Structures are given as C-alpha cells and as structure tokens.
C-alpha cells in the first residue's frame, strides 16, 4: 500500500503542449510531446501513446498533468523526461487535464 508520504514525493505539475511529432520508432503508436512546465522547470519531452484519442494538431496548446521528478527514460532514440498522465479508457488513453486554465508549472495539491 502507498502511504501519503510516498504520494507527496511525486512532483505533479501542469504543463502546456507546445510541439507534437509522430514517434515513428516507438514499438506502439505514439507521439513525441514537448511540454512547457513554466519558468521553474521549463520545456520537457515525453513519449505518449495517445494516438487513438488525439490528432497531433489538437494537442498543441492543451494543458496536461505530468510527473516531472521521475528519472529520464530512453525510448528508442528519444529521451522521455516527464510522464504525462492519462486514464486507460476503452477508447484509448485519455489525458488528465485541469478543468480550468491555470499557470504552467502549477503543482497538483
């Protein structure tokens, strides 16, 4: 069981997707995302298997939640620096987003 002390070690922040590319070398269909987490953290890269629910062009400007304090992970020829959070629905992975626009870098509280 996870304790509250373990949970609060996760640094979950809001970021805005600024760039998207199809990730051709990924084993499963995925996008390369560049996410702006504000001045303190900056722009971080992520690989996300969200192609079933999202077109590239509709992702630009979308705010998402991401874990910014996991170690980077090499995926094919791409270094994923942040874990963008989503829910595994029957239609595919659905991104978790704030209900209202907030400042990039705001922390999940």
C-alpha positions as CSV (number, residue, x, y, z in Angstrom):
1,X,0.0,0.0,0.0
2,X,1.2,3.5,-0.8
3,X,1.5,5.9,2.1
4,X,0.6,9.6,1.9
5,X,4.3,10.4,2.5
6,X,5.2,8.3,-0.7
7,X,2.5,10.1,-2.7
8,X,3.7,13.6,-1.9
9,X,7.1,12.7,-3.2
10,X,5.6,12.8,-6.7
11,X,6.0,16.3,-8.3
12,X,2.9,16.5,-10.5
13,X,2.7,19.8,-12.4
14,X,0.6,21.4,-15.1
15,X,2.2,21.9,-18.5
16,X,1.1,23.1,-21.9
17,X,1.9,21.0,-25.0
18,X,3.9,23.2,-27.4
19,X,5.1,20.7,-30.0
20,X,4.0,17.3,-31.3
21,X,5.6,14.8,-33.6
22,X,4.6,11.3,-34.6
23,X,7.1,8.9,-32.9
24,X,7.9,6.6,-35.8
25,X,10.5,4.5,-33.9
26,X,8.2,3.6,-31.0
27,X,7.1,0.0,-30.7
28,X,3.4,1.1,-30.3
29,X,1.9,4.2,-32.0
30,X,2.9,7.2,-30.0
31,X,3.7,10.9,-30.2
32,X,6.7,12.9,-29.1
33,X,5.5,15.8,-26.9
34,X,7.2,18.9,-25.8
35,X,5.5,20.3,-22.7
36,X,6.1,23.7,-21.2
37,X,6.0,23.5,-17.4
38,X,6.8,27.2,-16.8
39,X,9.9,29.1,-15.8
40,X,11.0,26.9,-12.9
41,X,11.0,23.6,-14.8
42,X,11.0,24.7,-18.5
43,X,10.1,22.5,-21.5
44,X,10.3,18.8,-21.0
45,X,9.9,16.0,-23.6
46,X,7.6,13.0,-23.3
47,X,6.6,10.0,-25.3
48,X,2.9,9.3,-25.1
49,X,0.7,6.5,-26.5
50,X,-2.3,8.8,-27.1
51,X,-2.7,8.4,-30.9
52,X,-6.1,6.6,-30.6
53,X,-7.8,9.6,-28.9
54,X,-5.9,12.7,-30.2
55,X,-4.8,14.1,-33.5
56,X,-1.4,16.0,-33.4
57,X,-2.9,19.4,-34.3
58,X,-5.5,19.3,-31.5
59,X,-2.8,18.7,-28.8
60,X,-1.0,22.0,-29.3
61,X,-2.0,24.4,-26.5
62,X,-3.6,21.7,-24.4
63,X,-2.7,21.7,-20.7
64,X,-1.9,18.3,-19.1
65,X,-0.6,16.9,-15.9
66,X,2.8,15.3,-15.7
67,X,5.1,13.8,-13.2
68,X,8.3,15.9,-13.5
69,X,10.6,14.2,-11.0
70,X,10.9,10.7,-12.5
71,X,14.3,9.9,-14.0
72,X,14.5,10.3,-17.8
73,X,13.8,7.2,-19.8
74,X,15.2,6.2,-23.1
75,X,12.5,5.1,-25.6
76,X,14.1,4.1,-28.9
77,X,16.1,7.2,-30.0
78,X,14.1,9.6,-27.8
79,X,14.8,10.6,-24.2
80,X,11.4,10.9,-22.3
81,X,11.9,13.4,-19.4
82,X,8.4,13.5,-17.9
83,X,5.4,11.2,-17.5
84,X,2.3,12.8,-18.9
85,X,-0.7,11.4,-17.0
86,X,-3.7,9.8,-18.6
87,X,-6.5,7.3,-18.0
88,X,-6.8,4.0,-19.9
89,X,-10.3,4.2,-21.2
90,X,-12.0,1.7,-23.6
91,X,-11.3,4.3,-26.4
92,X,-7.6,4.5,-25.6
93,X,-5.5,6.8,-23.3
94,X,-7.3,10.0,-22.3
95,X,-5.1,12.8,-20.9
96,X,-5.8,14.2,-17.5
97,X,-6.3,18.0,-17.7
98,X,-7.2,20.8,-15.3
99,X,-10.8,21.8,-15.5
100,X,-9.9,25.5,-16.0
101,X,-6.8,27.1,-17.4
102,X,-4.0,27.5,-14.8
103,X,-0.4,28.7,-14.8
104,X,2.1,26.4,-16.4
105,X,4.1,24.8,-13.6
106,X,1.3,24.9,-11.0
107,X,1.6,21.8,-8.7
108,X,-1.1,19.2,-8.0
109,X,-2.1,19.9,-4.4
